[in-house]
Amino acid sequence: MITGELKSKVDRVWDAFWSGGISNPLQVIEQITYLLFIRRLDELQTLAENRALLTGHDVEDAVFSPGQEHLRWSRLKNAGSATMFARMGGEVFPFLRELGGEGSTYAEHMKDATFMIPNAGLLSKVVDLIDAIPMNDRDTNGDIYEYLLSKIASAGVNGQFRTPRHIINLMVDLMAPTPEDEICDPAAGTAGFLVSAAEYVRERHPSVLTDQRQREHFHRSMFHGYDFDSTMLRIGSMNMMMHGIESPDIRYRDSLSEGASADKEKYTLILANPPFAGSLDYEATSNELLQTVKTKKTELLFLALFLKLLQPGGRAAVIVPDGVLFGSTAAHKTLRKMLVEDQKLDAIVKLPSGVFKPYAGVSTAVLFFTKTNSGGTDEVWFYDVTADGFSLDDKRTPIEQSDLDVVRTRWTEREGSERDRARTEQSFTVPKAEIVENGYDLSINRYKEVVYEEVEHRAPLDIIADIEALESEITQGLAELKAMLS
């Protein structure tokens, strides 16, 4: 997380756009993204040139040809404001849209890039501000971009695209991705889950930076994200790049359409917060998904999709609205039965209802399951999170109370000491047989026991006597007060 002077520098970039007439937070993020991208391309070229000097070979993977040197950030920032403005719109952005050739990662990310900064003065100011921000290491790059993304939420626009980072990190920690995983988020948005998974793997498994095979997989084939919002795709792609992933598989796709079947049983880990109650083109929805669960509810169709996309043995951690856990429709019951009987339902972590405020007050939970196609559910672990480290009102200010570290600790004991916990505690396990008896209801309140404190029972005449004594005291007190005032 960035603080102090660095945060102030980023704020000044943001404020410059707003005062310059670009007030849509997504447009601000996009334009900053393009400028950061241009700066990053120059840095990549410089690294390639330095390697060539050390090895005595020609520059490999050059971004800029000899005739395009004037398009590099280091040259642009020193040009006059009018020259830079003309060059940016007339040459740099066409260059970005064609970069790498047709079908390349860069071209896919930037094919719809549009230069929207309205005048040379604003461009010059913003370039100077961005150039003053130190971005020499991956951690700083990632932190800066995360802070920029948080401004989408704080501006109250498109907050639905951002799952709180601490909830994402919790889900990733419990899933513990490895260098061998193929990780997918079919509703990627700004790619928060993929970024967190990449950070986890990099920190816990440093071999991804030293082993050639693992490194190649990490940078080019481990992370997959899909979305049908082109703005989010560009922002998500840049988020991955700013966190040091060279070529993530971030692409346009309506995950519920027929096209998703091409990735059947491709992934070992799915992390997602799919859209709830989203609009659905019934005609374009995959017939295979509709055969699995006949419904128009996107949250149920996404769960069916996850089961299709996972390899046998693959696992998933996904956020769902509470209705998925206890809904009474045939589709709800079918899907829950499928998770319990045909797959291995591992756990349900109930989240506080204020987690997604101020954008939504919907009550949610995280489902954890493993695809087996042969059952395996023995006992399901439940945890009722009551505090996540932030207030549960619209302000979501930091507080000391948080259950998340306890969730992490108890998760590791869910097949051990957790089975001995009483149903009155925040976490406990429930046998499969009991879940079946309850019609596959997965709501924690169905199984949690509440202890009521015993209330002292008193005789009515004693209560009346106490009331009369209190009335007498009040009357006496009023009389004394009146005497003092007279």
C-alpha positions in Angstrom: 0.0 0.0 0.0 1.4 3.4 -0.9 1.5 6.3 1.6 2.9 9.7 2.1 4.6 11.5 -0.8 4.1 8.8 -3.4 0.3 8.8 -2.7 0.3 12.6 -3.0 2.0 12.3 -6.4 -0.6 9.9 -7.7 -3.4 12.1 -6.3 -2.0 15.0 -8.2 -2.1 13.1 -11.5 -5.7 12.1 -10.8 -6.7 15.7 -9.8 -5.0 17.1 -13.0 -7.3 15.0 -15.2 -10.4 16.1 -13.2 -9.5 19.8 -13.3 -8.6 19.3 -17.0 -12.1 18.2 -17.9 -12.0 14.4 -17.8 -14.2 13.5 -14.9 -15.3 9.9 -15.7 -13.1 7.8 -13.4 -12.9 5.0 -15.9 -11.7 7.3 -18.6 -9.1 8.8 -16.2 -7.9 5.3 -15.4 -7.7 4.4 -19.1 -5.7 7.5 -20.0 -3.3 7.0 -17.1 -3.0 3.3 -18.1 -2.0 4.3 -21.6 0.7 6.7 -20.4 2.0 4.1 -17.9 2.0 1.6 -20.7 4.1 3.9 -23.0 6.5 4.5 -20.1 6.8 0.8 -19.5 7.5 0.0 -23.2 10.4 2.4 -23.1 11.7 0.7 -19.9 11.5 -2.7 -21.7 13.4 -1.3 -24.6 16.1 0.1 -22.3 16.4 -3.3 -20.6 16.8 -5.1 -24.0 19.4 -2.6 -25.0 21.4 -3.0 -21.8 21.3 -6.8 -22.2 22.6 -6.4 -25.8 25.5 -4.2 -24.5 26.5 -6.8 -21.9 26.3 -9.8 -24.3 27.6 -8.1 -27.4 24.6 -9.3 -29.4 21.9 -7.4 -31.3 18.9 -6.1 -29.3 16.3 -8.9 -28.9 12.5 -8.3 -28.7 12.9 -4.6 -29.6 9.7 -2.6 -29.0 10.7 0.4 -31.1 12.4 0.2 -34.5 15.2 2.7 -35.3 12.7 4.9 -37.0 10.4 5.0 -34.0 12.8 6.3 -31.4 10.9 9.6 -31.2 7.9 7.7 -29.9 9.7 6.5 -26.7 8.7 8.0 -23.4 12.2 9.3 -22.8 12.0 11.3 -26.0 8.3 12.4 -25.7 8.6 13.9 -22.3 11.4 16.2 -23.4 9.5 17.4 -26.5 7.6 20.7 -26.5 4.0 20.4 -25.3 2.5 21.1 -28.8 4.9 18.6 -30.5 4.2 15.9 -27.8 0.4 16.4 -28.2 0.5 16.1 -31.9 2.8 13.1 -31.8 0.8 11.3 -29.2 -2.5 11.4 -31.1 -1.0 11.1 -34.6 1.7 8.5 -34.1 2.0 7.0 -30.6 -1.6 5.7 -30.3 -1.6 4.2 -33.9 1.7 2.6 -33.0 0.2 1.1 -29.8 -2.8 -0.3 -31.7 -0.5 -2.1 -34.2 2.2 -3.0 -31.7 3.4 -6.6 -32.0 1.5 -7.5 -35.0 -2.0 -8.9 -35.4 -3.1 -11.3 -32.7 -0.3 -10.3 -30.3 -0.9 -9.7 -26.6 0.0 -6.0 -26.9 -2.2 -5.5 -29.9 -5.2 -7.3 -28.2 -4.9 -5.1 -25.2 -4.6 -1.8 -27.1 -6.6 -2.3 -30.3 -9.3 0.1 -29.0 -7.0 2.5 -27.4 -8.2 6.1 -27.9 -6.3 9.3 -27.0 -8.8 11.5 -25.1 -6.6 14.1 -23.4 -8.2 17.3 -24.8 -5.2 19.7 -25.0 -1.4 20.0 -25.0 -1.3 21.8 -21.6 -3.0 18.9 -19.7 -0.9 16.3 -21.5 2.3 18.1 -20.6 1.3 18.5 -17.0 0.2 14.8 -16.6 3.4 13.5 -18.3 5.5 15.6 -16.0 3.6 14.3 -13.0 3.8 10.6 -14.1 7.5 10.9 -14.9 8.1 12.1 -11.3 6.6 8.9 -9.9 9.3 6.4 -9.0 8.4 3.1 -10.7 11.6 1.1 -10.5 10.3 -2.1 -9.0 7.4 -4.5 -9.3 6.0 -3.9 -5.9 5.8 -0.1 -6.3 4.3 -0.5 -9.8 1.6 -2.8 -8.4 0.8 -0.7 -5.4 0.4 2.4 -7.5 -1.9 0.7 -9.9 -3.9 -0.8 -7.0 -4.3 2.7 -5.6 -5.5 4.0 -8.9 -8.0 1.2 -9.2 -9.3 2.0 -5.7 -10.3 5.4 -7.0 -12.8 3.8 -9.2 -14.5 2.5 -6.1 -14.1 5.7 -4.1 -15.6 7.7 -6.9 -18.7 5.5 -6.7 -18.4 4.2 -10.3 -18.2 0.6 -11.4 -17.5 -0.5 -7.8 -19.0 -3.9 -8.9 -15.8 -4.6 -10.7 -13.7 -4.5 -7.5 -13.8 -7.3 -4.9 -12.2 -6.0 -1.7 -8.5 -6.8 -1.7 -8.5 -8.4 1.7 -11.3 -10.8 0.8 -9.4 -11.7 -2.4 -6.2 -12.3 -0.4 -8.1 -14.5 2.1 -9.5 -16.7 -0.7 -6.1 -17.0 -2.4 -4.4 -17.9 0.9 -6.9 -20.7 1.6 -6.5 -22.1 -2.0 -2.6 -21.8 -1.8 -1.9 -21.8 -5.6 1.3 -23.6 -6.7 3.6 -23.1 -9.8 1.9 -26.0 -11.5 -1.6 -24.5 -11.4 -3.6 -23.2 -14.3 -5.6 -20.4 -12.8 -8.7 -18.8 -14.2 -11.2 -16.0 -13.4 -14.0 -16.1 -15.9 -15.4 -12.8 -14.6 -12.0 -11.1 -14.3 -12.9 -7.4 -14.1 -9.7 -5.6 -13.0 -7.9 -9.0 -12.5 -7.6 -8.7 -8.8 -7.8 -12.4 -8.1 -5.2 -13.2 -10.7 -2.8 -10.5 -9.4 -3.2 -11.8 -5.8 -2.6 -15.4 -7.0 0.5 -14.3 -8.8 1.9 -12.5 -5.8 1.2 -15.6 -3.6 3.0 -17.9 -6.0 5.9 -15.5 -6.4 6.3 -15.1 -2.6 5.7 -18.8 -1.6 7.5 -20.4 -4.5 10.5 -18.4 -5.6 11.4 -21.2 -8.0 9.1 -19.5 -10.5 11.7 -16.9 -11.0 14.7 -19.3 -11.3 13.4 -22.4 -13.0 13.1 -21.8 -16.7 10.0 -24.0 -17.2 8.2 -22.6 -14.2 9.1 -19.1 -15.2 7.8 -19.5 -18.7 4.5 -21.0 -17.4 4.2 -18.2 -14.8 4.5 -15.4 -17.3 2.7 -16.9 -20.3 0.3 -19.6 -19.4 -0.6 -19.7 -15.7 -3.1 -16.9 -15.6 -6.3 -16.6 -17.6 -9.0 -14.0 -17.3 -12.2 -13.3 -19.3 -14.6 -10.4 -19.4 -16.9 -8.9 -21.9 -16.2 -5.3 -20.9 -13.4 -4.0 -23.1 -12.5 -1.2 -20.7 -12.1 -3.7 -17.8 -10.0 -5.9 -20.1 -7.5 -3.1 -20.8 -7.4 -2.1 -17.1 -7.1 -5.8 -16.0 -4.3 -6.4 -18.5 -2.4 -3.4 -17.3 -2.9 -4.4 -13.7 -1.3 -7.8 -14.4 1.5 -6.1 -16.4 2.2 -3.6 -13.6 2.5 -6.5 -11.2 5.2 -8.1 -13.3 3.3 -10.7 -15.4 4.7 -10.4 -18.9 2.0 -12.0 -21.0 -1.2 -13.0 -19.1 -4.1 -14.5 -21.0 -6.7 -11.7 -20.6 -9.2 -11.8 -23.3 -12.7 -10.8 -24.4 -15.3 -13.5 -23.8 -18.9 -13.8 -22.6 -18.1 -16.7 -20.2 -21.7 -18.0 -20.3 -21.8 -18.3 -24.1 -21.2 -21.3 -26.3 -17.5 -20.2 -26.8 -16.6 -21.1 -23.2 -16.9 -24.8 -24.0 -13.5 -24.7 -25.7 -11.9 -24.5 -22.3 -13.6 -27.5 -20.8 -11.5 -29.2 -18.0 -8.6 -26.8 -18.7 -8.0 -25.3 -15.3 -6.8 -26.5 -11.9 -7.9 -23.5 -9.9 -10.8 -21.0 -10.3 -11.0 -17.8 -8.2 -14.0 -15.6 -9.0 -16.7 -13.2 -7.9 -19.2 -13.7 -10.8 -21.9 -11.2 -11.4 -25.1 -11.6 -9.4 -28.5 -11.0 -11.1 -26.7 -9.9 -14.4 -28.6 -9.6 -17.6 -28.6 -12.8 -19.6 -28.9 -13.4 -23.4 -30.8 -16.7 -23.1 -30.3 -17.5 -26.8 -26.5 -17.0 -26.6 -26.1 -19.0 -23.3 -24.3 -22.3 -23.7 -26.7 -25.2 -24.1 -24.4 -27.4 -22.1 -24.7 -25.1 -19.1 -28.5 -24.9 -19.5 -28.6 -28.7 -19.6 -26.7 -28.8 -16.4 -28.9 -26.2 -14.6 -32.0 -24.8 -16.3 -32.1 -21.2 -15.1 -31.6 -17.6 -16.0 -29.8 -16.7 -12.8 -26.2 -15.9 -13.7 -24.8 -16.9 -10.3 -26.1 -20.5 -10.8 -24.9 -20.6 -14.4 -21.4 -19.5 -13.4 -21.2 -22.2 -10.8 -22.2 -24.8 -13.5 -19.5 -23.2 -15.8 -16.8 -23.5 -13.1 -17.5 -27.2 -12.8 -17.1 -27.5 -16.6 -13.9 -25.6 -16.7 -12.1 -27.4 -13.8 -10.0 -30.5 -14.4 -10.8 -33.4 -12.2 -9.0 -32.6 -8.9 -9.3 -28.9 -9.7 -10.6 -26.6 -6.9 -12.5 -23.4 -6.7 -13.1 -20.5 -4.3 -16.0 -18.3 -5.5 -18.2 -15.6 -4.0 -22.0 -16.2 -4.2 -25.1 -14.4 -2.9 -26.7 -16.1 0.1 -29.6 -17.2 -2.1 -27.5 -19.8 -3.7 -27.1 -21.5 -0.3 -30.8 -21.8 0.5 -32.9 -20.9 -2.7 -35.9 -23.1 -3.1 -36.1 -23.3 -6.9 -35.3 -26.6 -8.7 -32.2 -25.0 -10.2 -30.9 -24.0 -6.8 -31.5 -27.4 -5.3 -30.0 -29.3 -8.3 -26.8 -27.3 -8.2 -26.4 -27.7 -4.4 -27.0 -31.4 -4.7 -24.5 -31.6 -7.5 -21.8 -30.0 -5.3 -22.5 -32.2 -2.3 -23.2 -35.6 -4.1 -21.1 -35.5 -7.3 -18.2 -33.2 -6.2 -16.5 -32.5 -2.9 -17.9 -29.4 -1.1 -15.1 -28.4 1.2 -16.3 -25.3 3.0 -18.6 -22.3 3.2 -17.3 -19.0 4.7 -20.2 -16.6 5.4 -19.2 -13.0 4.8 -20.6 -9.9 6.6 -23.4 -8.3 4.7 -21.5 -5.0 4.5 -18.5 -6.3 2.7 -19.5 -4.8 -0.7 -20.9 -1.5 0.6 -21.4 1.2 -0.4 -22.3 -0.5 -3.8 -24.4 -3.3 -2.5 -25.6 -4.6 0.8 -26.3 -8.1 -0.5 -25.3 -10.9 1.9 -22.7 -13.2 0.4 -20.6 -16.3 1.2 -17.5 -18.0 -0.3 -18.0 -21.5 -1.7 -14.9 -23.8 -1.7 -15.2 -27.0 -3.6 -13.1 -29.6 -5.4 -14.2 -31.2 -8.7 -14.1 -35.0 -8.4 -17.0 -36.2 -10.6 -17.3 -39.0 -8.0 -18.4 -37.3 -4.8 -16.2 -37.1 -1.7 -18.1 -34.7 0.5 -17.7 -36.0 4.1 -18.2 -33.0 6.3 -18.6 -29.4 5.3 -16.7 -26.7 7.3 -18.6 -23.5 8.0 -17.2 -20.2 9.3 -19.4 -17.2 10.2 -17.2 -14.1 9.6 -18.6 -11.2 11.7 -15.8 -8.7 11.2 -13.4 -8.2 8.3 -11.3 -5.3 9.6 -13.6 -2.6 8.3 -16.8 -1.0 9.5 -19.9 -2.5 7.9 -21.5 0.8 7.0 -21.1 2.8 3.7 -17.8 4.4 4.9 -16.0 1.1 5.4 -13.4 2.6 7.7 -10.6 0.4 9.1 -11.3 -1.1 12.6 -9.3 -3.5 14.8 -11.8 -6.3 14.8 -11.2 -9.0 12.1 -11.8 -12.7 11.9 -9.8 -13.2 8.7 -6.6 -14.5 10.3 -8.6 -16.8 12.5 -10.3 -18.1 9.3 -6.8 -18.9 7.9 -5.7 -20.7 11.0 -8.9 -22.8 11.5 -9.0 -23.6 7.8 -6.0 -25.9 8.2 -7.7 -27.7 11.1 -11.1 -28.2 9.3 -10.5 -32.0 9.1 -9.1 -32.2 12.6 -9.9 -30.2 15.7 -12.6 -28.1 14.0 -14.8 -31.2 13.9 -14.9 -31.0 17.7 -16.2 -27.5 17.9 -19.7 -26.8 19.1 -22.3 -25.4 16.8 -22.5 -22.3 19.1 -19.0 -21.2 17.9 -18.1 -19.2 14.8 -16.8 -22.3 13.0 -17.8 -25.9 13.0 -18.3 -28.8 10.6 -21.6 -30.4 9.5 -21.8 -34.1 8.3 -23.0 -34.7 4.8 -25.9 -36.8 6.1 -27.3 -33.9 8.0 -27.0 -31.6 5.0 -28.9 -34.2 2.9 -31.6 -34.5 5.6 -32.1 -30.7 5.3 -32.6 -30.8 1.5 -29.1 -29.7 0.7 -29.6 -26.4 2.5 -26.2 -24.8 2.9 -27.0 -21.7 4.9 -25.0 -21.5 8.1 -28.1 -20.4 10.2 -29.7 -23.8 9.4 -27.0 -25.5 11.5 -25.7 -22.9 13.9 -27.0 -23.1 17.4 -27.8 -20.0 19.4 -27.4 -19.9 23.2 -30.0 -17.7 24.9 -29.1 -16.3 28.3 -31.5 -17.3 31.0 -33.7 -14.5 32.3 -34.6 -14.3 35.9 -38.3 -15.0 36.4 -39.9 -12.9 39.1 -43.4 -12.8 40.6 -45.7 -10.1 39.1 -46.4 -8.6 42.6 -42.6 -8.1 43.1 -42.3 -6.3 39.8 -45.2 -4.0 40.6 -43.7 -3.2 44.0 -40.4 -2.2 42.3 -42.3 0.0 39.8 -44.2 1.7 42.6 -41.0 2.3 44.6 -39.4 3.9 41.5 -42.4 6.1 40.9 -42.2 7.2 44.6 -38.5 8.2 44.1 -39.3 10.1 41.0 -42.2 12.0 42.7 -40.0 12.9 45.7 -37.2 14.0 43.4 -39.5 16.3 41.5 -40.9 17.8 44.7 -37.4 18.6 45.9 -36.5 20.2 42.6 -39.6 22.3 42.7 -38.7 23.5 46.2 -35.3 24.5 45.1 -36.6 26.5 42.3 -39.3 28.3 44.3 
